[in-house]
Amino acid sequence: MSSPTPASEPVRITVVHSEACHFCEDAHQALTALAASYPLALDTLDVRSEVGQALMARHRAPMSPLVLLDDTFFSSGRLPRRKLEKLLKSRYGDAPNTAGAATEAHHG
């Protein structure tokens, strides 16, 4: 990953999802739960959108969801929850409980 984001800034998480994808739904539920404890800025893109297709091609993601953290590849397919929680803990400490800190945007 690139240089760490200062603890005051939310982690920008981009999710490129597809319709009727159980891994995508699972990732959304996990990210929503984590957003209750950590400052996350979620950006959701449809895989059929122009930007979604470009991101899938750029990161050579074999399946949805493609998950980017601060515009850097994190995962494709099933979201590795423990790996993500470990990263968030290393950045923010043990669940700082910033409920309501998440912002979410849906595109395409």
C-alpha positions as protocol buffer text, in pm:
chain_id: "A"
residue {
  index: 1
  type: MET
  ca { x: 0 y: 0 z: 0 }
}
residue {
  index: 2
  type: SER
  ca { x: 97 y: 361 z: -32 }
}
residue {
  index: 3
  type: SER
  ca { x: 186 y: 585 z: 259 }
}
residue {
  index: 4
  type: PRO
  ca { x: -57 y: 557 z: 551 }
}
residue {
  index: 5
  type: THR
  ca { x: -353 y: 790 z: 565 }
}
residue {
  index: 6
  type: PRO
  ca { x: -348 y: 1016 z: 870 }
}
residue {
  index: 7
  type: ALA
  ca { x: -579 y: 872 z: 1136 }
}
residue {
  index: 8
  type: SER
  ca { x: -811 y: 1172 z: 1103 }
}
residue {
  index: 9
  type: GLU
  ca { x: -891 y: 1088 z: 742 }
}
residue {
  index: 10
  type: PRO
  ca { x: -1122 y: 802 z: 645 }
}
residue {
  index: 11
  type: VAL
  ca { x: -990 y: 513 z: 438 }
}
residue {
  index: 12
  type: ARG
  ca { x: -1135 y: 546 z: 87 }
}
residue {
  index: 13
  type: ILE
  ca { x: -1275 y: 207 z: -12 }
}
residue {
  index: 14
  type: THR
  ca { x: -1390 y: 155 z: -369 }
}
residue {
  index: 15
  type: VAL
  ca { x: -1600 y: -153 z: -441 }
}
residue {
  index: 16
  type: VAL
  ca { x: -1675 y: -259 z: -799 }
}
residue {
  index: 17
  type: HIS
  ca { x: -1972 y: -495 z: -768 }
}
residue {
  index: 18
  type: SER
  ca { x: -2197 y: -691 z: -997 }
}
residue {
  index: 19
  type: GLU
  ca { x: -2564 y: -775 z: -975 }
}
residue {
  index: 20
  type: ALA
  ca { x: -2671 y: -1098 z: -800 }
}
residue {
  index: 21
  type: CYS
  ca { x: -2318 y: -1155 z: -665 }
}
residue {
  index: 22
  type: HIS
  ca { x: -2310 y: -1319 z: -321 }
}
residue {
  index: 23
  type: PHE
  ca { x: -1944 y: -1215 z: -265 }
}
residue {
  index: 24
  type: CYS
  ca { x: -2048 y: -856 z: -341 }
}
residue {
  index: 25
  type: GLU
  ca { x: -2336 y: -868 z: -93 }
}
residue {
  index: 26
  type: ASP
  ca { x: -2108 y: -1023 z: 169 }
}
residue {
  index: 27
  type: ALA
  ca { x: -1847 y: -747 z: 113 }
}
residue {
  index: 28
  type: HIS
  ca { x: -2114 y: -477 z: 144 }
}
residue {
  index: 29
  type: GLN
  ca { x: -2238 y: -622 z: 474 }
}
residue {
  index: 30
  type: ALA
  ca { x: -1883 y: -653 z: 611 }
}
residue {
  index: 31
  type: LEU
  ca { x: -1792 y: -298 z: 509 }
}
residue {
  index: 32
  type: THR
  ca { x: -2113 y: -159 z: 656 }
}
residue {
  index: 33
  type: ALA
  ca { x: -2034 y: -331 z: 986 }
}
residue {
  index: 34
  type: LEU
  ca { x: -1673 y: -205 z: 984 }
}
residue {
  index: 35
  type: ALA
  ca { x: -1793 y: 149 z: 905 }
}
residue {
  index: 36
  type: ALA
  ca { x: -1965 y: 153 z: 1245 }
}
residue {
  index: 37
  type: SER
  ca { x: -1621 y: 127 z: 1409 }
}
residue {
  index: 38
  type: TYR
  ca { x: -1375 y: 283 z: 1164 }
}
residue {
  index: 39
  type: PRO
  ca { x: -1379 y: 596 z: 947 }
}
residue {
  index: 40
  type: LEU
  ca { x: -1450 y: 463 z: 598 }
}
residue {
  index: 41
  type: ALA
  ca { x: -1547 y: 648 z: 282 }
}
residue {
  index: 42
  type: LEU
  ca { x: -1722 y: 387 z: 65 }
}
residue {
  index: 43
  type: ASP
  ca { x: -1759 y: 432 z: -308 }
}
residue {
  index: 44
  type: THR
  ca { x: -1961 y: 165 z: -490 }
}
residue {
  index: 45
  type: LEU
  ca { x: -1943 y: 120 z: -866 }
}
residue {
  index: 46
  type: ASP
  ca { x: -2134 y: -116 z: -1093 }
}
residue {
  index: 47
  type: VAL
  ca { x: -1908 y: -350 z: -1290 }
}
residue {
  index: 48
  type: ARG
  ca { x: -2110 y: -264 z: -1603 }
}
residue {
  index: 49
  type: SER
  ca { x: -2032 y: 108 z: -1574 }
}
residue {
  index: 50
  type: GLU
  ca { x: -1751 y: 258 z: -1780 }
}
residue {
  index: 51
  type: VAL
  ca { x: -1545 y: 335 z: -1470 }
}
residue {
  index: 52
  type: GLY
  ca { x: -1618 y: -7 z: -1320 }
}
residue {
  index: 53
  type: GLN
  ca { x: -1504 y: -185 z: -1637 }
}
residue {
  index: 54
  type: ALA
  ca { x: -1190 y: 28 z: -1654 }
}
residue {
  index: 55
  type: LEU
  ca { x: -1099 y: -51 z: -1292 }
}
residue {
  index: 56
  type: MET
  ca { x: -1159 y: -425 z: -1340 }
}
residue {
  index: 57
  type: ALA
  ca { x: -933 y: -420 z: -1649 }
}
residue {
  index: 58
  type: ARG
  ca { x: -663 y: -202 z: -1488 }
}
residue {
  index: 59
  type: HIS
  ca { x: -637 y: -426 z: -1181 }
}
residue {
  index: 60
  type: ARG
  ca { x: -693 y: -747 z: -1380 }
}
residue {
  index: 61
  type: ALA
  ca { x: -958 y: -857 z: -1134 }
}
residue {
  index: 62
  type: PRO
  ca { x: -1085 y: -1203 z: -1229 }
}
residue {
  index: 63
  type: MET
  ca { x: -1412 y: -1162 z: -1037 }
}
residue {
  index: 64
  type: SER
  ca { x: -1629 y: -923 z: -841 }
}
residue {
  index: 65
  type: PRO
  ca { x: -1616 y: -752 z: -609 }
}
residue {
  index: 66
  type: LEU
  ca { x: -1296 y: -563 z: -679 }
}
residue {
  index: 67
  type: VAL
  ca { x: -1199 y: -379 z: -360 }
}
residue {
  index: 68
  type: LEU
  ca { x: -955 y: -89 z: -361 }
}
residue {
  index: 69
  type: LEU
  ca { x: -819 y: 84 z: -51 }
}
residue {
  index: 70
  type: ASP
  ca { x: -709 y: 440 z: -119 }
}
residue {
  index: 71
  type: ASP
  ca { x: -706 y: 354 z: -493 }
}
residue {
  index: 72
  type: THR
  ca { x: -473 y: 55 z: -437 }
}
residue {
  index: 73
  type: PHE
  ca { x: -576 y: -305 z: -509 }
}
residue {
  index: 74
  type: PHE
  ca { x: -686 y: -488 z: -194 }
}
residue {
  index: 75
  type: SER
  ca { x: -887 y: -789 z: -312 }
}
residue {
  index: 76
  type: SER
  ca { x: -1100 y: -952 z: -578 }
}
residue {
  index: 77
  type: GLY
  ca { x: -1370 y: -1205 z: -502 }
}
residue {
  index: 78
  type: ARG
  ca { x: -1444 y: -1291 z: -139 }
}
residue {
  index: 79
  type: LEU
  ca { x: -1343 y: -1002 z: 88 }
}
residue {
  index: 80
  type: PRO
  ca { x: -1065 y: -1109 z: 328 }
}
residue {
  index: 81
  type: ARG
  ca { x: -1231 y: -963 z: 640 }
}
residue {
  index: 82
  type: ARG
  ca { x: -954 y: -1048 z: 888 }
}
residue {
  index: 83
  type: LYS
  ca { x: -690 y: -894 z: 663 }
}
residue {
  index: 84
  type: LEU
  ca { x: -899 y: -577 z: 630 }
}
residue {
  index: 85
  type: GLU
  ca { x: -969 y: -558 z: 1005 }
}
residue {
  index: 86
  type: LYS
  ca { x: -597 y: -602 z: 1077 }
}
residue {
  index: 87
  type: LEU
  ca { x: -512 y: -320 z: 838 }
}
residue {
  index: 88
  type: LEU
  ca { x: -775 y: -90 z: 992 }
}
residue {
  index: 89
  type: LYS
  ca { x: -652 y: -171 z: 1345 }
}
residue {
  index: 90
  type: SER
  ca { x: -294 y: -94 z: 1245 }
}
residue {
  index: 91
  type: ARG
  ca { x: -407 y: 240 z: 1104 }
}
residue {
  index: 92
  type: TYR
  ca { x: -658 y: 350 z: 1369 }
}
residue {
  index: 93
  type: GLY
  ca { x: -598 y: 130 z: 1672 }
}
residue {
  index: 94
  type: ASP
  ca { x: -866 y: -89 z: 1825 }
}
residue {
  index: 95
  type: ALA
  ca { x: -1205 y: 12 z: 1685 }
}
residue {
  index: 96
  type: PRO
  ca { x: -1215 y: 382 z: 1770 }
}
residue {
  index: 97
  type: ASN
  ca { x: -1596 y: 362 z: 1745 }
}
residue {
  index: 98
  type: THR
  ca { x: -1648 y: 645 z: 1502 }
}
residue {
  index: 99
  type: ALA
  ca { x: -2008 y: 548 z: 1435 }
}
residue {
  index: 100
  type: GLY
  ca { x: -2157 y: 759 z: 1164 }
}
residue {
  index: 101
  type: ALA
  ca { x: -1815 y: 854 z: 1025 }
}
residue {
  index: 102
  type: ALA
  ca { x: -1868 y: 655 z: 708 }
}
residue {
  index: 103
  type: THR
  ca { x: -1974 y: 821 z: 391 }
}
residue {
  index: 104
  type: GLU
  ca { x: -2108 y: 618 z: 106 }
}
residue {
  index: 105
  type: ALA
  ca { x: -2153 y: 690 z: -262 }
}
residue {
  index: 106
  type: HIS
  ca { x: -2306 y: 467 z: -528 }
}
residue {
  index: 107
  type: HIS
  ca { x: -2225 y: 507 z: -895 }
}
residue {
  index: 108
  type: GLY
  ca { x: -2354 y: 337 z: -1205 }
}
